[in-house]
Amino acid sequence: MGFKRKFKVEKIADTVVDKAGEEELQNKRTVVLNSEGLSMALTGYPGELTGFVTGDTLEIQMRATQTKLAAEEEEVLEKVREGNE
C-alpha cells in the first residue's frame, strides 16, 4: 500500500537561489511546495520544501525556517519574560 499526498505548487523556476544570492542548481526545474504540515511532521518545525525535477525524478529537499536551537532559545526567553511580568 502506498502513500499519496498532493501539494500546492507555489512557484516553478529554472534555478534556485539561496539567501546569499548564489545559484545552487542549474539546468533543473524546481518546484517550491507549500506544505508546512509535512515539514512540521518531519522535523517538528516549519520549513520550505523544494522539489528538484530532473527527467522523471523528483528530489525533495527541506530547508527549515527555524533551527531547534533558535526555538529553544525563544522558549527560554518567553519564560523569562513571563517571570518578569
N, CA, C and O atoms as a GROMACS GRO file, in nm:
protein
  340
    1MET      N    1   0.085  -0.118   0.000
    1MET     CA    2   0.000   0.000   0.000
    1MET      C    3   0.090   0.124   0.000
    1MET      O    4   0.186   0.130   0.076
    2GLY      N    5   0.058   0.221  -0.084
    2GLY     CA    6   0.142   0.340  -0.098
    2GLY      C    7   0.088   0.459  -0.022
    2GLY      O    8  -0.021   0.455   0.035
    3PHE      N    9   0.166   0.561  -0.023
    3PHE     CA   10   0.130   0.686   0.042
    3PHE      C   11   0.122   0.793  -0.065
    3PHE      O   12   0.215   0.808  -0.145
    4LYS      N   13   0.013   0.868  -0.067
    4LYS     CA   14  -0.005   0.970  -0.169
    4LYS      C   15  -0.041   1.102  -0.102
    4LYS      O   16  -0.125   1.106  -0.012
    5ARG      N   17   0.024   1.208  -0.147
    5ARG     CA   18  -0.004   1.340  -0.091
    5ARG      C   19   0.004   1.442  -0.202
    5ARG      O   20   0.100   1.444  -0.278
    6LYS      N   21  -0.097   1.526  -0.213
    6LYS     CA   22  -0.097   1.632  -0.314
    6LYS      C   23  -0.042   1.760  -0.251
    6LYS      O   24  -0.073   1.792  -0.137
    7PHE      N   25   0.038   1.832  -0.328
    7PHE     CA   26   0.097   1.956  -0.281
    7PHE      C   27   0.052   2.072  -0.368
    7PHE      O   28   0.031   2.056  -0.488
    8LYS      N   29   0.038   2.186  -0.308
    8LYS     CA   30   0.012   2.308  -0.382
    8LYS      C   31   0.146   2.361  -0.433
    8LYS      O   32   0.240   2.379  -0.355
    9VAL      N   33   0.155   2.384  -0.564
    9VAL     CA   34   0.278   2.436  -0.621
    9VAL      C   35   0.276   2.588  -0.611
    9VAL      O   36   0.185   2.652  -0.663
   10GLU      N   37   0.375   2.644  -0.544
   10GLU     CA   38   0.381   2.789  -0.526
   10GLU      C   39   0.453   2.857  -0.640
   10GLU      O   40   0.409   2.962  -0.688
   11LYS      N   41   0.565   2.799  -0.686
   11LYS     CA   42   0.635   2.858  -0.799
   11LYS      C   43   0.722   2.753  -0.865
   11LYS      O   44   0.765   2.656  -0.803
   12ILE      N   45   0.747   2.774  -0.992
   12ILE     CA   46   0.835   2.687  -1.069
   12ILE      C   47   0.946   2.775  -1.124
   12ILE      O   48   0.918   2.881  -1.181
   13ALA      N   49   1.070   2.734  -1.109
   13ALA     CA   50   1.182   2.814  -1.155
   13ALA      C   51   1.286   2.726  -1.222
   13ALA      O   52   1.288   2.604  -1.200
   14ASP      N   53   1.372   2.787  -1.303
   14ASP     CA   54   1.480   2.713  -1.367
   14ASP      C   55   1.598   2.694  -1.273
   14ASP      O   56   1.672   2.596  -1.284
   15THR      N   57   1.617   2.787  -1.181
   15THR     CA   58   1.725   2.775  -1.082
   15THR      C   59   1.671   2.814  -0.946
   15THR      O   60   1.571   2.885  -0.935
   16VAL      N   61   1.738   2.768  -0.843
   16VAL     CA   62   1.704   2.803  -0.706
   16VAL      C   63   1.813   2.895  -0.655
   16VAL      O   64   1.931   2.864  -0.670
   17VAL      N   65   1.776   3.006  -0.595
   17VAL     CA   66   1.874   3.100  -0.543
   17VAL      C   67   1.865   3.099  -0.391
   17VAL      O   68   1.758   3.116  -0.333
   18ASP      N   69   1.978   3.078  -0.328
   18ASP     CA   70   1.978   3.076  -0.181
   18ASP      C   71   1.986   3.218  -0.127
   18ASP      O   72   1.987   3.315  -0.203
   19LYS      N   73   1.991   3.230   0.006
   19LYS     CA   74   1.988   3.363   0.068
   19LYS      C   75   2.110   3.447   0.031
   19LYS      O   76   2.102   3.570   0.032
   20ALA      N   77   2.223   3.383  -0.001
   20ALA     CA   78   2.344   3.457  -0.039
   20ALA      C   79   2.335   3.506  -0.183
   20ALA      O   80   2.419   3.584  -0.228
   21GLY      N   81   2.232   3.461  -0.255
   21GLY     CA   82   2.214   3.506  -0.393
   21GLY      C   83   2.289   3.423  -0.495
   21GLY      O   84   2.296   3.460  -0.612
   22GLU      N   85   2.345   3.311  -0.453
   22GLU     CA   86   2.419   3.226  -0.546
   22GLU      C   87   2.328   3.115  -0.597
   22GLU      O   88   2.241   3.066  -0.525
   23GLU      N   89   2.349   3.076  -0.721
   23GLU     CA   90   2.266   2.970  -0.779
   23GLU      C   91   2.312   2.836  -0.724
   23GLU      O   92   2.430   2.802  -0.730
   24GLU      N   93   2.218   2.762  -0.671
   24GLU     CA   94   2.251   2.630  -0.616
   24GLU      C   95   2.252   2.524  -0.726
   24GLU      O   96   2.338   2.437  -0.729
   25LEU      N   97   2.156   2.534  -0.814
   25LEU     CA   98   2.141   2.433  -0.919
   25LEU      C   99   2.116   2.501  -1.053
   25LEU      O  100   2.054   2.606  -1.061
   26GLN      N  101   2.166   2.438  -1.157
   26GLN     CA  102   2.138   2.487  -1.292
   26GLN      C  103   2.085   2.370  -1.374
   26GLN      O  104   2.112   2.254  -1.344
   27ASN      N  105   2.009   2.403  -1.479
   27ASN     CA  106   1.955   2.304  -1.572
   27ASN      C  107   1.864   2.202  -1.504
   27ASN      O  108   1.857   2.087  -1.547
   28LYS      N  109   1.796   2.244  -1.400
   28LYS     CA  110   1.696   2.160  -1.335
   28LYS      C  111   1.573   2.244  -1.314
   28LYS      O  112   1.584   2.362  -1.280
   29ARG      N  113   1.457   2.187  -1.333
   29ARG     CA  114   1.333   2.257  -1.299
   29ARG      C  115   1.308   2.236  -1.152
   29ARG      O  116   1.330   2.126  -1.099
   30THR      N  117   1.264   2.339  -1.085
   30THR     CA  118   1.238   2.327  -0.942
   30THR      C  119   1.094   2.364  -0.912
   30THR      O  120   1.033   2.446  -0.981
   31VAL      N  121   1.042   2.303  -0.810
   31VAL     CA  122   0.906   2.329  -0.765
   31VAL      C  123   0.913   2.356  -0.616
   31VAL      O  124   0.962   2.273  -0.539
   32VAL      N  125   0.863   2.471  -0.574
   32VAL     CA  126   0.856   2.500  -0.431
   32VAL      C  127   0.719   2.454  -0.383
   32VAL      O  128   0.616   2.501  -0.432
   33LEU      N  129   0.719   2.364  -0.288
   33LEU     CA  130   0.595   2.304  -0.239
   33LEU      C  131   0.551   2.372  -0.110
   33LEU      O  132   0.631   2.394  -0.019
   34ASN      N  133   0.424   2.404  -0.105
   34ASN     CA  134   0.369   2.466   0.015
   34ASN      C  135   0.312   2.355   0.103
   34ASN      O  136   0.196   2.315   0.086
   35SER      N  137   0.391   2.307   0.195
   35SER     CA  138   0.343   2.202   0.285
   35SER      C  139   0.411   2.217   0.420
   35SER      O  140   0.497   2.137   0.457
   36GLU      N  141   0.372   2.320   0.493
   36GLU     CA  142   0.429   2.341   0.625
   36GLU      C  143   0.396   2.223   0.716
   36GLU      O  144   0.474   2.187   0.804
   37GLY      N  145   0.280   2.163   0.694
   37GLY     CA  146   0.240   2.048   0.776
   37GLY      C  147   0.335   1.931   0.761
   37GLY      O  148   0.364   1.862   0.858
   38LEU      N  149   0.384   1.908   0.639
   38LEU     CA  150   0.476   1.796   0.617
   38LEU      C  151   0.610   1.824   0.682
   38LEU      O  152   0.668   1.735   0.743
   39SER      N  153   0.661   1.947   0.669
   39SER     CA  154   0.790   1.977   0.732
   39SER      C  155   0.776   1.973   0.885
   39SER      O  156   0.869   1.933   0.954
   40MET      N  157   0.660   2.013   0.936
   40MET     CA  158   0.636   2.002   1.080
   40MET      C  159   0.637   1.854   1.122
   40MET      O  160   0.690   1.819   1.227
   41ALA      N  161   0.577   1.769   1.039
   41ALA     CA  162   0.572   1.626   1.070
   41ALA      C  163   0.711   1.564   1.066
   41ALA      O  164   0.744   1.477   1.147
   42LEU      N  165   0.794   1.609   0.970
   42LEU     CA  166   0.927   1.551   0.955
   42LEU      C  167   1.024   1.601   1.062
   42LEU      O  168   1.105   1.523   1.113
   43THR      N  169   1.017   1.730   1.095
   43THR     CA  170   1.119   1.789   1.181
   43THR      C  171   1.067   1.850   1.310
   43THR      O  172   1.143   1.872   1.404
   44GLY      N  173   0.936   1.876   1.316
   44GLY     CA  174   0.881   1.945   1.432
   44GLY      C  175   0.887   2.096   1.418
   44GLY      O  176   0.847   2.168   1.509
   45TYR      N  177   0.936   2.144   1.304
   45TYR     CA  178   0.948   2.287   1.280
   45TYR      C  179   0.897   2.322   1.141
   45TYR      O  180   0.905   2.239   1.050
   46PRO      N  181   0.845   2.444   1.123
   46PRO     CA  182   0.802   2.484   0.989
   46PRO      C  183   0.922   2.497   0.896
   46PRO      O  184   1.032   2.529   0.940
   47GLY      N  185   0.900   2.472   0.768
   47GLY     CA  186   1.010   2.482   0.672
   47GLY      C  187   0.959   2.491   0.531
   47GLY      O  188   0.838   2.482   0.507
   48GLU      N  189   1.050   2.507   0.438
   48GLU     CA  190   1.015   2.515   0.297
   48GLU      C  191   1.065   2.390   0.228
   48GLU      O  192   1.183   2.356   0.236
   49LEU      N  193   0.975   2.322   0.160
   49LEU     CA  194   1.012   2.203   0.083
   49LEU      C  195   1.033   2.244  -0.062
   49LEU      O  196   0.950   2.315  -0.118
   50THR      N  197   1.141   2.200  -0.122
   50THR     CA  198   1.169   2.230  -0.261
   50THR      C  199   1.189   2.098  -0.335
   50THR      O  200   1.267   2.013  -0.292
   51GLY      N  201   1.119   2.082  -0.446
   51GLY     CA  202   1.135   1.963  -0.529
   51GLY      C  203   1.217   1.997  -0.651
   51GLY      O  204   1.189   2.095  -0.720
   52PHE      N  205   1.318   1.915  -0.680
   52PHE     CA  206   1.403   1.934  -0.797
   52PHE      C  207   1.368   1.827  -0.899
   52PHE      O  208   1.380   1.707  -0.872
   53VAL      N  209   1.323   1.870  -1.016
   53VAL     CA  210   1.278   1.778  -1.119
   53VAL      C  211   1.389   1.759  -1.222
   53VAL      O  212   1.431   1.855  -1.288
   54THR      N  213   1.436   1.637  -1.235
   54THR     CA  214   1.535   1.603  -1.336
   54THR      C  215   1.484   1.480  -1.410
   54THR      O  216   1.478   1.371  -1.354
   55GLY      N  217   1.447   1.499  -1.536
   55GLY     CA  218   1.390   1.386  -1.611
   55GLY      C  219   1.262   1.341  -1.546
   55GLY      O  220   1.167   1.419  -1.533
   56ASP      N  221   1.257   1.214  -1.503
   56ASP     CA  222   1.137   1.162  -1.438
   56ASP      C  223   1.155   1.147  -1.288
   56ASP      O  224   1.081   1.074  -1.222
   57THR      N  225   1.254   1.218  -1.234
   57THR     CA  226   1.282   1.207  -1.091
   57THR      C  227   1.249   1.338  -1.020
   57THR      O  228   1.285   1.445  -1.068
   58LEU      N  229   1.182   1.328  -0.908
   58LEU     CA  230   1.153   1.444  -0.823
   58LEU      C  231   1.226   1.423  -0.690
   58LEU      O  232   1.193   1.332  -0.614
   59GLU      N  233   1.325   1.508  -0.664
   59GLU     CA  234   1.400   1.501  -0.539
   59GLU      C  235   1.351   1.613  -0.450
   59GLU      O  236   1.347   1.729  -0.490
   60ILE      N  237   1.313   1.579  -0.328
   60ILE     CA  238   1.259   1.680  -0.236
   60ILE      C  239   1.363   1.710  -0.128
   60ILE      O  240   1.415   1.620  -0.062
   61GLN      N  241   1.391   1.839  -0.112
   61GLN     CA  242   1.480   1.884  -0.005
   61GLN      C  243   1.399   1.975   0.086
   61GLN      O  244   1.300   2.035   0.045
   62MET      N  245   1.442   1.984   0.209
   62MET     CA  246   1.371   2.069   0.304
   62MET      C  247   1.469   2.164   0.369
   62MET      O  248   1.576   2.124   0.414
   63ARG      N  249   1.432   2.290   0.374
   63ARG     CA  250   1.512   2.389   0.446
   63ARG      C  251   1.428   2.440   0.560
   63ARG      O  252   1.323   2.501   0.540
   64ALA      N  253   1.474   2.416   0.682
   64ALA     CA  254   1.399   2.458   0.800
   64ALA      C  255   1.404   2.610   0.811
   64ALA      O  256   1.507   2.672   0.785
   65THR      N  257   1.293   2.668   0.850
   65THR     CA  258   1.290   2.813   0.869
   65THR      C  259   1.326   2.849   1.012
   65THR      O  260   1.343   2.966   1.046
   66GLN      N  261   1.337   2.748   1.095
   66GLN     CA  262   1.371   2.772   1.235
   66GLN      C  263   1.453   2.654   1.285
   66GLN      O  264   1.410   2.539   1.273
   67THR      N  265   1.569   2.681   1.341
   67THR     CA  266   1.652   2.572   1.394
   67THR      C  267   1.603   2.532   1.532
   67THR      O  268   1.533   2.609   1.599
   68LYS      N  269   1.639   2.415   1.573
   68LYS     CA  270   1.598   2.367   1.705
   68LYS      C  271   1.655   2.458   1.814
   68LYS      O  272   1.586   2.488   1.911
   69LEU      N  273   1.779   2.501   1.797
   69LEU     CA  274   1.842   2.587   1.896
   69LEU      C  275   1.768   2.720   1.908
   69LEU      O  276   1.743   2.767   2.019
   70ALA      N  277   1.733   2.780   1.794
   70ALA     CA  278   1.660   2.907   1.797
   70ALA      C  279   1.525   2.889   1.866
   70ALA      O  280   1.482   2.977   1.940
   71ALA      N  281   1.460   2.777   1.842
   71ALA     CA  282   1.331   2.751   1.905
   71ALA      C  283   1.348   2.737   2.056
   71ALA      O  284   1.266   2.788   2.133
   72GLU      N  285   1.453   2.668   2.098
   72GLU     CA  286   1.477   2.651   2.241
   72GLU      C  287   1.511   2.784   2.306
   72GLU      O  288   1.466   2.813   2.417
   73GLU      N  289   1.592   2.866   2.237
   73GLU     CA  290   1.626   2.998   2.291
   73GLU      C  291   1.501   3.084   2.307
   73GLU      O  292   1.485   3.152   2.408
   74GLU      N  293   1.414   3.080   2.208
   74GLU     CA  294   1.290   3.158   2.213
   74GLU      C  295   1.203   3.111   2.328
   74GLU      O  296   1.140   3.192   2.397
   75GLU      N  297   1.199   2.981   2.350
   75GLU     CA  298   1.120   2.924   2.460
   75GLU      C  299   1.173   2.974   2.595
   75GLU      O  300   1.094   3.009   2.683
   76VAL      N  301   1.305   2.978   2.611
   76VAL     CA  302   1.366   3.026   2.735
   76VAL      C  303   1.335   3.175   2.754
   76VAL      O  304   1.298   3.217   2.864
   77LEU      N  305   1.351   3.254   2.648
   77LEU     CA  306   1.323   3.397   2.656
   77LEU      C  307   1.178   3.423   2.694
   77LEU      O  308   1.148   3.515   2.772
   78GLU      N  309   1.088   3.342   2.640
   78GLU     CA  310   0.946   3.357   2.671
   78GLU      C  311   0.920   3.332   2.820
   78GLU      O  312   0.842   3.403   2.883
   79LYS      N  313   0.986   3.231   2.875
   79LYS     CA  314   0.969   3.200   3.018
   79LYS      C  315   1.024   3.314   3.104
   79LYS      O  316   0.968   3.347   3.208
   80VAL      N  317   1.137   3.372   3.060
   80VAL     CA  318   1.197   3.484   3.134
   80VAL      C  319   1.103   3.604   3.131
   80VAL      O  320   1.082   3.670   3.233
   81ARG      N  321   1.045   3.631   3.012
   81ARG     CA  322   0.950   3.744   3.001
   81ARG      C  323   0.830   3.723   3.094
   81ARG      O  324   0.787   3.816   3.162
   82GLU      N  325   0.777   3.601   3.096
   82GLU     CA  326   0.662   3.572   3.182
   82GLU      C  327   0.698   3.589   3.329
   82GLU      O  328   0.617   3.636   3.409
   83GLY      N  329   0.821   3.551   3.365
   83GLY     CA  330   0.865   3.562   3.504
   83GLY      C  331   0.885   3.707   3.547
   83GLY      O  332   0.875   3.738   3.666
   84ASN      N  333   0.914   3.795   3.452
   84ASN     CA  334   0.938   3.936   3.484
   84ASN      C  335   0.810   4.018   3.491
   84ASN      O  336   0.813   4.134   3.531
   85GLU      N  337   0.698   3.960   3.451
   85GLU     CA  338   0.572   4.036   3.450
   85GLU      C  339   0.506   4.037   3.586
   85GLU      O  340   0.399   4.096   3.602
   0.00000   0.00000   0.00000
